[in-house]
Amino acid sequence: LAPPPASLGSSSSSFSFSWRDPRMLYFAAGTQSIFGGSLFLVFLFLRLRCGWFTRLGYELLWQSLGTYLALSLSLARMWNSVAIGGDEEKVWVHNPLASESLTILNLQLLGVVLCSFGPIRVHLAALPLLGAWLCYLGVNCIWGAPDISNFPLLMAEMLLLSALSLHGAWRSERLARAHWLQQHIDGQEA
C-alpha cells in the first residue's frame, strides 16, 4: 500500500484538537450550524404540527432563527477555517474555494424556505434575507473572499435570488389575503 499524501497527514498525531487547526475549526462551525438547523426544524415542527407559539410573537422567533442560521452558514465555510488556521496545502485535499457555491446555495435555500413555508409576513421575511447578505458580506470582509474576482458576482447573485424569493412570498401573501377577504365577504353576506 502506498503511504497517504502529505496533505492528509501521515498519522493520527497530525490532527491536533486545538483552535488553530483548520479541521477543528471547520468541525466546530459545522456542528454549530447543524445544532442551529436542528433547533430551527424543532421550532418549525412545534409551530406547524403542535400549534405552539401561536400567541407569542412567532415572527420574531422566525426572524431570529433565520438570521442565526444565516450567520452559522456563513461561518461554516471551509475558507474561514483555512484563513484562521493556516495553509490550505497542509489541510485540504480539495480546493476550499469550492465551498463558496455551497455556502451561497445554503443561504438561498434558507431564504426560499423562510419565504415559502414560514408563517411570516413579507416585509418581515426580508430581514433574515438581509441578515444573510450582511453576514456573508461581513465574513468576507473579516477573513477575505476566497476569490475576489467572483465576489461581486456572488453578491449580486445573492441579491437577485433574495429578491426573487421575496417576490414569490409577496405573491403568495397577496393570494392568501385575497382568499381571506373573499371568505370574510361571503361570511358577511350569509
N, CA, C and O of each residue as an XYZ file, in Angstrom:
760
protein
N       0.831     -1.192      0.000
C       0.000      0.000      0.000
C       0.872      1.251      0.000
O       1.914      1.309      0.653
N       0.420      2.235     -0.742
C       1.160      3.490     -0.807
C       0.833      4.340      0.415
O      -0.294      4.301      0.909
N       1.809      5.112      0.911
C       1.525      5.986      2.058
C       0.569      7.101      1.639
O       0.510      7.460      0.463
N      -0.172      7.643      2.589
C      -1.105      8.729      2.243
C      -0.346      9.969      1.796
O       0.809     10.166      2.174
N      -0.996     10.804      0.990
C      -0.341     12.047      0.563
C       0.032     12.903      1.761
O      -0.574     12.804      2.828
N       1.023     13.730      1.572
C       1.496     14.594      2.664
C       0.408     15.558      3.110
O       0.405     15.987      4.264
N      -0.522     15.911      2.215
C      -1.568     16.863      2.587
C      -2.571     16.259      3.559
O      -3.264     16.985      4.272
N      -2.652     14.921      3.589
C      -3.577     14.283      4.512
C      -2.958     14.039      5.869
O      -3.678     13.793      6.837
N      -1.670     14.098      5.964
C      -1.004     13.782      7.218
C      -0.720     12.300      7.268
O      -1.530     11.501      6.797
N       0.393     11.921      7.817
C       0.793     10.522      7.782
C       0.323      9.741      8.984
O       0.339      8.510      8.950
N      -0.097     10.406     10.047
C      -0.548      9.672     11.231
C      -1.632     10.443     11.937
O      -1.944     11.583     11.594
N      -2.196      9.797     12.926
C      -3.267     10.466     13.669
C      -2.732     11.601     14.514
O      -3.506     12.442     14.971
N      -1.424     11.648     14.735
C      -0.864     12.743     15.529
C      -0.844     14.055     14.753
O      -0.600     15.113     15.333
N      -1.099     13.995     13.438
C      -1.120     15.236     12.665
C      -2.382     16.049     12.930
O      -2.450     17.225     12.574
N      -3.374     15.433     13.550
C      -4.606     16.149     13.880
C      -4.560     16.551     15.342
O      -4.576     15.699     16.231
N      -4.503     17.837     15.583
C      -4.483     18.317     16.962
C      -5.820     18.956     17.278
O      -6.417     19.628     16.438
N      -6.273     18.743     18.477
C      -7.532     19.333     18.903
C      -7.281     20.725     19.461
O      -7.518     20.987     20.640
N      -6.808     21.594     18.619
C      -6.586     22.974     19.029
C      -7.419     23.879     18.136
O      -7.841     23.483     17.050
N      -7.646     25.072     18.597
C      -8.460     26.015     17.828
C      -7.678     26.631     16.688
O      -8.236     27.399     15.905
N      -6.382     26.306     16.576
C      -5.596     26.780     15.447
C      -5.574     25.768     14.303
O      -5.066     26.064     13.221
N      -6.119     24.585     14.536
C      -6.177     23.568     13.485
C      -7.424     23.837     12.643
O      -8.533     23.830     13.177
N      -7.266     24.073     11.341
C      -8.425     24.405     10.497
C      -9.488     23.319     10.464
O     -10.676     23.620     10.343
N      -9.079     22.067     10.569
C     -10.067     20.989     10.551
C     -10.951     21.043     11.783
O     -12.152     20.783     11.699
N     -10.370     21.377     12.924
C     -11.154     21.504     14.150
C     -12.099     22.701     14.072
O     -13.244     22.626     14.519
N     -11.617     23.797     13.504
C     -12.465     24.977     13.332
C     -13.643     24.676     12.409
O     -14.774     25.082     12.679
N     -13.370     23.968     11.330
C     -14.441     23.612     10.403
C     -15.437     22.674     11.061
O     -16.644     22.811     10.860
N     -14.945     21.723     11.844
C     -15.819     20.801     12.565
C     -16.692     21.553     13.573
O     -17.888     21.282     13.676
N     -16.101     22.495     14.316
C     -16.858     23.247     15.316
C     -17.924     24.126     14.652
O     -19.056     24.200     15.130
N     -17.561     24.787     13.557
C     -18.536     25.634     12.861
C     -19.645     24.794     12.238
O     -20.807     25.199     12.249
N     -19.300     23.636     11.697
C     -20.321     22.753     11.129
C     -21.247     22.192     12.181
O     -22.450     22.070     11.946
N     -20.702     21.844     13.354
C     -21.527     21.343     14.452
C     -22.488     22.422     14.940
O     -23.658     22.148     15.204
N     -21.993     23.634     15.056
C     -22.851     24.745     15.474
C     -23.939     24.991     14.444
O     -25.069     25.310     14.812
N     -23.630     24.852     13.178
C     -24.619     25.036     12.120
C     -25.674     23.928     12.160
O     -26.862     24.200     11.986
N     -25.255     22.701     12.384
C     -26.202     21.588     12.491
C     -27.101     21.764     13.702
O     -28.295     21.476     13.630
N     -26.545     22.233     14.817
C     -27.357     22.478     16.007
C     -28.418     23.537     15.722
O     -29.580     23.373     16.094
N     -28.020     24.619     15.066
C     -28.982     25.674     14.738
C     -30.057     25.196     13.779
O     -31.231     25.533     13.934
N     -29.651     24.403     12.779
C     -30.630     23.851     11.843
C     -31.603     22.909     12.529
O     -32.794     22.912     12.219
N     -31.106     22.109     13.451
C     -31.985     21.202     14.205
C     -32.960     21.984     15.067
O     -34.137     21.636     15.162
N     -32.466     23.040     15.693
C     -33.340     23.880     16.502
C     -34.422     24.528     15.640
O     -35.578     24.619     16.053
N     -34.046     24.973     14.448
C     -34.992     25.552     13.508
C     -36.071     24.540     13.132
O     -37.253     24.880     13.103
N     -35.680     23.318     12.848
C     -36.654     22.279     12.481
C     -37.562     21.909     13.643
O     -38.744     21.633     13.438
N     -37.029     21.899     14.860
C     -37.865     21.608     16.037
C     -38.922     22.690     16.208
O     -40.092     22.382     16.435
N     -38.520     23.962     16.102
C     -39.495     25.044     16.226
C     -40.511     25.014     15.088
O     -41.690     25.300     15.295
N     -40.053     24.669     13.890
C     -40.967     24.544     12.763
C     -42.001     23.446     13.026
O     -43.191     23.643     12.782
N     -41.553     22.307     13.517
C     -42.462     21.210     13.831
C     -43.444     21.607     14.937
O     -44.641     21.340     14.830
N     -42.942     22.239     15.994
C     -43.817     22.631     17.098
C     -44.842     23.666     16.667
O     -45.971     23.658     17.159
N     -44.472     24.551     15.766
C     -45.401     25.581     15.302
C     -46.464     25.001     14.374
O     -47.649     25.303     14.519
N     -46.047     24.179     13.431
C     -46.979     23.702     12.419
C     -47.802     22.505     12.869
O     -48.982     22.414     12.530
N     -47.215     21.592     13.619
C     -47.930     20.366     13.990
C     -48.583     20.420     15.357
O     -49.680     19.896     15.549
N     -47.909     21.054     16.306
C     -48.432     21.049     17.675
C     -49.187     22.324     18.032
O     -49.847     22.383     19.069
N     -49.096     23.329     17.195
C     -49.819     24.571     17.439
C     -49.206     25.445     18.524
O     -49.888     26.309     19.075
N     -47.937     25.236     18.838
C     -47.278     26.060     19.840
C     -46.897     27.405     19.243
O     -46.854     27.570     18.023
N     -46.625     28.347     20.103
C     -46.142     29.684     19.736
C     -47.153     30.479     18.920
O     -46.766     31.386     18.183
N     -48.448     30.158     19.035
C     -49.426     30.904     18.250
C     -49.723     32.261     18.867
O     -50.006     33.214     18.140
N     -49.666     32.372     20.184
C     -49.953     33.661     20.821
C     -48.708     34.510     21.002
O     -48.802     35.715     21.238
N     -47.570     33.902     20.896
C     -46.327     34.659     21.021
C     -46.029     35.366     19.708
O     -46.632     35.070     18.676
N     -45.119     36.275     19.760
C     -44.681     36.937     18.533
C     -43.775     35.998     17.758
O     -42.555     36.167     17.747
N     -44.367     35.018     17.116
C     -43.570     33.982     16.466
C     -42.811     34.502     15.256
O     -41.847     33.874     14.818
N     -43.224     35.627     14.712
C     -42.470     36.175     13.587
C     -41.076     36.600     14.023
O     -40.114     36.470     13.266
N     -40.972     37.111     15.252
C     -39.654     37.455     15.782
C     -38.821     36.197     15.975
O     -37.613     36.209     15.738
N     -39.458     35.112     16.402
C     -38.760     33.841     16.547
C     -38.226     33.360     15.205
O     -37.078     32.925     15.114
N     -39.044     33.434     14.168
C     -38.613     33.009     12.835
C     -37.500     33.915     12.308
O     -36.557     33.441     11.674
N     -37.613     35.208     12.569
C     -36.578     36.132     12.120
C     -35.244     35.839     12.792
O     -34.204     35.784     12.136
N     -35.285     35.650     14.117
C     -34.031     35.417     14.833
C     -33.419     34.075     14.455
O     -32.200     33.981     14.314
N     -34.230     33.036     14.288
C     -33.684     31.751     13.880
C     -33.131     31.803     12.459
O     -32.086     31.216     12.179
N     -33.820     32.496     11.565
C     -33.310     32.634     10.200
C     -31.994     33.388     10.157
O     -31.089     33.021      9.407
N     -31.883     34.436     10.954
C     -30.639     35.197     10.994
C     -29.525     34.381     11.632
O     -28.377     34.441     11.191
N     -29.864     33.609     12.682
C     -28.874     32.729     13.316
C     -28.348     31.700     12.317
O     -27.142     31.467     12.234
N     -29.243     31.096     11.570
C     -28.811     30.109     10.581
C     -27.978     30.754      9.477
O     -27.018     30.156      8.989
N     -28.343     31.963      9.086
C     -27.554     32.652      8.062
C     -26.142     32.915      8.564
O     -25.176     32.725      7.826
N     -26.017     33.345      9.803
C     -24.699     33.589     10.372
C     -23.910     32.289     10.490
O     -22.725     32.248     10.160
N     -24.562     31.233     10.957
C     -23.835     29.976     11.125
C     -23.439     29.376      9.780
O     -22.366     28.782      9.669
N     -24.277     29.517      8.758
C     -23.902     29.025      7.436
C     -22.760     29.842      6.839
O     -21.914     29.307      6.123
N     -22.741     31.133      7.135
C     -21.641     31.964      6.642
C     -20.333     31.625      7.343
O     -19.266     31.673      6.731
N     -20.413     31.283      8.616
C     -19.202     30.947      9.363
C     -18.700     29.541      9.073
O     -17.515     29.264      9.255
N     -19.579     28.645      8.624
C     -19.213     27.243      8.455
C     -18.700     26.938      7.052
O     -18.942     25.846      6.537
N     -18.020     27.848      6.442
C     -17.437     27.550      5.141
C     -15.954     27.252      5.333
O     -15.330     27.743      6.273
N     -15.408     26.461      4.452
C     -14.035     25.983      4.612
C     -13.008     27.106      4.573
O     -11.982     27.034      5.249
N     -13.273     28.118      3.801
C     -12.288     29.180      3.647
C     -12.007     29.884      4.968
O     -10.865     30.269      5.216
N     -13.002     30.064      5.814
C     -12.777     30.715      7.104
C     -11.813     29.916      7.952
O     -10.922     30.487      8.582
N     -11.978     28.595      7.978
C     -11.097     27.746      8.768
C      -9.670     27.814      8.259
O      -8.728     27.840      9.052
N      -9.502     27.842      6.956
C      -8.161     27.927      6.380
C      -7.558     29.299      6.662
O      -6.371     29.402      6.972
N      -8.370     30.356      6.558
C      -7.857     31.710      6.793
C      -7.427     31.896      8.244
O      -6.462     32.613      8.510
N      -8.120     31.267      9.180
C      -7.766     31.382     10.594
C      -6.633     30.424     10.946
O      -5.667     30.797     11.611
N      -6.774     29.174     10.482
C      -5.901     28.116     10.963
C      -4.594     27.934     10.239
O      -3.636     27.453     10.845
N      -4.503     28.287      8.995
C      -3.226     28.094      8.339
C      -3.334     27.797      6.866
O      -4.322     28.127      6.211
N      -2.306     27.174      6.368
C      -2.139     26.934      4.941
C      -3.046     25.810      4.466
O      -3.096     24.743      5.077
N      -3.757     26.051      3.384
C      -4.688     25.049      2.859
C      -3.970     23.833      2.307
O      -4.544     22.745      2.280
N      -2.727     23.990      1.865
C      -1.998     22.858      1.306
C      -1.728     21.787      2.352
O      -1.588     20.612      2.011
N      -1.653     22.174      3.611
C      -1.392     21.216      4.685
C      -2.663     20.547      5.177
O      -2.593     19.554      5.900
N      -3.803     21.060      4.808
C      -5.044     20.604      5.418
C      -5.972     19.912      4.444
O      -6.377     18.775      4.689
N      -6.324     20.567      3.339
C      -7.398     20.098      2.479
C      -6.860     19.359      1.277
O      -5.874     19.773      0.668
N      -7.507     18.271      0.940
C      -7.163     17.549     -0.274
C      -7.751     18.284     -1.472
O      -7.113     18.375     -2.521
N      -8.951     18.804     -1.323
C      -9.596     19.536     -2.404
C      -9.474     21.033     -2.155
O      -8.973     21.462     -1.116
N      -9.920     21.792     -3.084
C      -9.812     23.242     -3.026
C     -10.928     23.812     -2.150
O     -12.098     23.565     -2.441
N     -10.616     24.567     -1.084
C     -11.673     25.127     -0.240
C     -12.475     26.234     -0.917
O     -13.503     26.664     -0.393
N     -12.011     26.698     -2.083
C     -12.778     27.718     -2.803
C     -14.104     27.157     -3.314
O     -15.041     27.913     -3.571
N     -14.183     25.847     -3.461
C     -15.407     25.229     -3.970
C     -16.556     25.336     -2.975
O     -17.716     25.167     -3.349
N     -16.248     25.612     -1.725
C     -17.327     25.704     -0.729
C     -18.140     26.985     -0.865
O     -19.200     27.104     -0.251
N     -17.665     27.945     -1.653
C     -18.417     29.193     -1.825
C     -19.766     28.952     -2.472
O     -20.772     29.514     -2.040
N     -19.798     28.127     -3.496
C     -21.070     27.837     -4.163
C     -22.032     27.142     -3.217
O     -23.230     27.426     -3.229
N     -21.520     26.237     -2.400
C     -22.363     25.552     -1.424
C     -22.882     26.517     -0.371
O     -24.032     26.411      0.055
N     -22.053     27.449      0.049
C     -22.487     28.447      1.041
C     -23.597     29.323      0.470
O     -24.600     29.569      1.140
N     -23.423     29.793     -0.762
C     -24.449     30.617     -1.408
C     -25.733     29.818     -1.580
O     -26.823     30.330     -1.323
N     -25.610     28.576     -2.010
C     -26.784     27.729     -2.187
C     -27.518     27.516     -0.867
O     -28.747     27.584     -0.826
N     -26.788     27.260      0.202
C     -27.422     27.062      1.511
C     -28.111     28.325      2.004
O     -29.213     28.256      2.549
N     -27.483     29.465      1.822
C     -28.107     30.715      2.254
C     -29.375     31.004      1.463
O     -30.361     31.480      2.025
N     -29.358     30.723      0.173
C     -30.551     30.973     -0.635
C     -31.639     29.945     -0.358
O     -32.825     30.269     -0.411
N     -31.249     28.716     -0.064
C     -32.232     27.710      0.321
C     -32.916     28.103      1.623
O     -34.120     27.899      1.782
N     -32.155     28.662      2.546
C     -32.735     29.177      3.780
C     -33.745     30.281      3.480
O     -34.821     30.319      4.077
N     -33.401     31.178      2.560
C     -34.322     32.250      2.192
C     -35.585     31.740      1.527
O     -36.677     32.235      1.805
N     -35.448     30.760      0.656
C     -36.618     30.199     -0.032
C     -37.531     29.492      0.968
O     -38.750     29.659      0.915
N     -36.962     28.713      1.867
C     -37.770     28.009      2.871
C     -38.465     29.010      3.780
O     -39.641     28.843      4.104
N     -37.757     30.038      4.188
C     -38.356     31.042      5.061
C     -39.476     31.796      4.360
O     -40.527     32.038      4.953
N     -39.259     32.169      3.106
C     -40.274     32.928      2.374
C     -41.451     32.058      1.943
O     -42.584     32.537      1.907
N     -41.206     30.802      1.620
C     -42.275     29.950      1.095
C     -43.093     29.270      2.181
O     -44.316     29.182      2.074
N     -42.433     28.792      3.216
C     -43.118     27.958      4.193
C     -43.238     28.582      5.570
O     -44.009     28.098      6.399
N     -42.503     29.627      5.828
C     -42.555     30.246      7.146
C     -43.797     31.096      7.321
O     -44.174     31.848      6.422
N     -44.434     30.979      8.481
C     -45.612     31.830      8.733
C     -45.178     33.238      9.139
O     -45.273     33.629     10.302
N     -44.708     33.968      8.167
C     -44.143     35.286      8.429
C     -44.539     36.207      7.280
O     -44.577     35.794      6.121
N     -44.829     37.446      7.615
C     -45.220     38.403      6.583
C     -44.011     38.802      5.741
O     -42.871     38.695      6.194
N     -44.257     39.255      4.535
C     -43.191     39.504      3.570
C     -42.241     40.585      4.051
O     -41.025     40.431      3.939
N     -42.768     41.669      4.579
C     -41.869     42.754      4.973
C     -40.981     42.328      6.141
O     -39.912     42.906      6.335
N     -41.399     41.332      6.921
C     -40.548     40.813      7.988
C     -39.634     39.687      7.490
O     -38.580     39.447      8.079
N     -40.020     39.005      6.430
C     -39.161     37.961      5.853
C     -37.939     38.560      5.182
O     -36.941     37.870      4.974
N     -38.010     39.837      4.841
C     -36.861     40.480      4.204
C     -35.704     40.658      5.182
O     -34.549     40.721      4.761
N     -35.994     40.739      6.473
C     -34.927     40.978      7.442
C     -33.944     39.809      7.554
O     -32.738     40.057      7.547
N     -34.390     38.542      7.657
C     -33.388     37.461      7.653
C     -32.624     37.350      6.344
O     -31.448     36.985      6.348
N     -33.267     37.658      5.224
C     -32.547     37.639      3.952
C     -31.486     38.736      3.913
O     -30.378     38.524      3.419
N     -31.836     39.906      4.435
C     -30.849     40.973      4.543
C     -29.755     40.575      5.532
O     -28.579     40.877      5.326
N     -30.156     39.891      6.613
C     -29.171     39.395      7.572
C     -28.224     38.389      6.945
O     -27.028     38.405      7.236
N     -28.737     37.508      6.086
C     -27.880     36.536      5.393
C     -26.885     37.258      4.491
O     -25.705     36.909      4.450
N     -27.365     38.258      3.778
C     -26.488     39.013      2.890
C     -25.419     39.745      3.689
O     -24.248     39.740      3.308
N     -25.811     40.377      4.798
C     -24.846     41.110      5.619
C     -23.868     40.178      6.333
O     -22.691     40.507      6.476
N     -24.350     39.013      6.784
C     -23.445     38.036      7.413
C     -22.400     37.557      6.423
O     -21.216     37.477      6.751
N     -22.832     37.240      5.223
C     -21.896     36.780      4.201
C     -20.903     37.881      3.837
O     -19.711     37.621      3.675
N     -21.394     39.094      3.712
C     -20.521     40.225      3.404
C     -19.537     40.464      4.551
O     -18.351     40.692      4.316
N     -20.030     40.411      5.788
C     -19.164     40.624      6.947
C     -18.093     39.564      7.089
O     -16.941     39.882      7.387
N     -18.456     38.308      6.880
C     -17.480     37.222      6.963
C     -16.419     37.383      5.884
O     -15.240     37.130      6.131
N     -16.824     37.798      4.699
C     -15.850     38.021      3.630
C     -14.966     39.225      3.912
O     -13.804     39.239      3.507
N     -15.489     40.234      4.595
C     -14.664     41.386      4.945
C     -13.665     41.030      6.050
O     -12.540     41.529      6.056
N     -14.077     40.167      6.985
C     -13.180     39.805      8.085
C     -12.084     38.859      7.622
O     -10.904     39.126      7.852
N     -12.451     37.751      6.969
C     -11.470     36.730      6.598
C     -11.069     36.789      5.133
O     -10.217     36.016      4.695
N     -11.649     37.663      4.398
C     -11.293     37.791      2.987
C     -12.080     36.830      2.120
O     -12.434     35.728      2.539
N     -12.341     37.266      0.922
C     -13.051     36.417     -0.035
C     -12.051     35.456     -0.665
O     -10.934     35.856     -0.993
N     -12.437     34.197     -0.839
C     -11.508     33.242     -1.440
C     -11.110     33.612     -2.864
O      -9.954     33.450     -3.255
N     -12.059     34.100     -3.622
C     -11.778     34.508     -4.994
C     -12.363     35.901     -5.178
O     -13.557     36.057     -5.432
N     -11.524     36.890     -5.050
C     -12.008     38.275     -5.043
C     -12.605     38.680     -6.384
O     -13.416     39.605     -6.436
N     -12.224     38.010     -7.471
C     -12.791     38.377     -8.763
C     -14.249     37.925     -8.886
O     -15.018     38.551     -9.616
N     -14.644     36.863     -8.196
C     -16.028     36.387     -8.237
C     -16.907     36.993     -7.152
O     -18.124     36.809     -7.174
N     -16.319     37.704     -6.215
C     -17.086     38.208     -5.076
C     -18.234     39.137     -5.484
O     -19.346     38.943     -4.993
N     -18.032     40.133     -6.352
C     -19.173     40.978     -6.742
C     -20.279     40.187     -7.443
O     -21.461     40.473     -7.253
N     -19.903     39.200     -8.247
C     -20.895     38.377     -8.930
C     -21.697     37.545     -7.928
O     -22.911     37.405     -8.072
N     -21.023     36.990     -6.913
C     -21.728     36.212     -5.893
C     -22.673     37.082     -5.073
O     -23.775     36.650     -4.733
N     -22.254     38.297     -4.755
C     -23.125     39.199     -4.001
C     -24.338     39.597     -4.835
O     -25.451     39.673     -4.314
N     -24.134     39.850     -6.119
C     -25.261     40.178     -7.000
C     -26.200     38.981     -7.141
O     -27.419     39.143     -7.188
N     -25.632     37.791     -7.207
C     -26.451     36.579     -7.281
C     -27.300     36.415     -6.023
O     -28.479     36.071     -6.104
N     -26.698     36.663     -4.868
C     -27.462     36.569     -3.626
C     -28.601     37.580     -3.585
O     -29.714     37.250     -3.175
N     -28.329     38.797     -4.005
C     -29.372     39.820     -4.008
C     -30.495     39.480     -4.976
O     -31.668     39.672     -4.655
N     -30.150     38.977     -6.156
C     -31.163     38.607     -7.138
C     -32.027     37.461     -6.633
O     -33.253     37.519     -6.730
N     -31.399     36.424     -6.098
C     -32.175     35.292     -5.589
C     -33.019     35.675     -4.381
O     -34.125     35.163     -4.208
N     -32.508     36.568     -3.550
C     -33.303     37.054     -2.416
C     -34.509     37.850     -2.909
O     -35.610     37.712     -2.375
N     -34.302     38.674     -3.916
C     -35.408     39.446     -4.476
C     -36.469     38.524     -5.079
O     -37.666     38.769     -4.926
N     -36.033     37.470     -5.761
C     -36.991     36.521     -6.329
C     -37.744     35.768     -5.232
O     -38.941     35.516     -5.365
N     -37.053     35.409     -4.156
C     -37.721     34.747     -3.028
C     -38.770     35.664     -2.402
O     -39.878     35.234     -2.084
N     -38.404     36.921     -2.232
C     -39.356     37.876     -1.646
C     -40.528     38.144     -2.579
O     -41.655     38.318     -2.115
N     -40.285     38.180     -3.873
C     -41.381     38.377     -4.828
C     -42.358     37.200     -4.770
O     -43.573     37.395     -4.783
N     -41.819     35.981     -4.705
C     -42.682     34.806     -4.569
C     -43.475     34.820     -3.276
O     -44.651     34.456     -3.259
N     -42.832     35.241     -2.188
C     -43.545     35.338     -0.911
C     -44.616     36.419     -0.954
O     -45.689     36.251     -0.375
N     -44.335     37.528     -1.636
C     -45.320     38.597     -1.762
C     -46.532     38.123     -2.555
O     -47.667     38.409     -2.175
N     -46.307     37.397     -3.658
C     -47.427     36.876     -4.448
C     -48.251     35.877     -3.643
O     -49.480     35.877     -3.713
N     -47.575     35.034     -2.886
C     -48.277     34.055     -2.058
C     -49.104     34.747     -0.978
O     -50.243     34.361     -0.715
N     -48.524     35.770     -0.355
C     -49.267     36.504      0.671
C     -50.441     37.263      0.071
O     -51.503     37.345      0.688
N     -50.265     37.814     -1.115
C     -51.355     38.536     -1.783
C     -52.516     37.594     -2.090
O     -53.675     37.961     -1.898
N     -52.216     36.374     -2.568
C     -53.280     35.400     -2.836
C     -53.970     34.952     -1.548
O     -55.188     34.771     -1.528
N     -53.206     34.776     -0.484
C     -53.795     34.375      0.799
C     -54.703     35.480      1.339
O     -55.767     35.194      1.889
N     -54.293     36.724      1.187
C     -55.140     37.834      1.643
C     -56.416     37.947      0.817
O     -57.490     38.200      1.362
N     -56.302     37.759     -0.494
C     -57.494     37.811     -1.345
C     -58.449     36.674     -1.006
O     -59.666     36.862     -0.999
N     -57.902     35.497     -0.725
C     -58.733     34.363     -0.337
C     -59.429     34.629      1.003
O     -60.611     34.328      1.166
N     -58.693     35.190      1.950
C     -59.283     35.509      3.249
C     -60.361     36.574      3.105
O     -61.421     36.480      3.723
N     -60.088     37.582      2.293
C     -61.063     38.653      2.093
C     -62.330     38.118      1.448
O     -63.430     38.514      1.835
N     -62.200     37.228      0.472
C     -63.356     36.630     -0.178
C     -64.170     35.818      0.828
O     -65.399     35.886      0.812
N     -63.523     35.063      1.691
C     -64.250     34.305      2.718
C     -64.922     35.233      3.709
O     -66.035     34.962      4.161
N     -64.258     36.325      4.051
C     -64.826     37.284      5.001
C     -66.069     37.971      4.406
O     -67.060     38.167      5.109
N     -66.019     38.329      3.133
C     -67.152     38.961      2.461
C     -68.304     37.960      2.322
O     -69.465     38.303      2.547
N     -67.966     36.710      1.944
C     -69.013     35.691      1.839
C     -69.666     35.400      3.186
O     -70.862     35.117      3.249
N     -68.894     35.469      4.253
C     -69.446     35.232      5.586
C     -70.391     36.348      6.042
O     -71.345     36.092      6.776
N     -70.128     37.574      5.610
C     -70.997     38.693      5.977
C     -72.296     38.668      5.175
O     -73.340     39.089      5.674
N     -72.239     38.179      3.939
C     -73.430     38.154      3.110
C     -74.401     37.069      3.574
O     -75.610     37.193      3.378
N     -73.881     36.016      4.184
C     -74.751     34.897      4.589
C     -75.447     35.165      5.867
O     -76.213     34.324      6.340
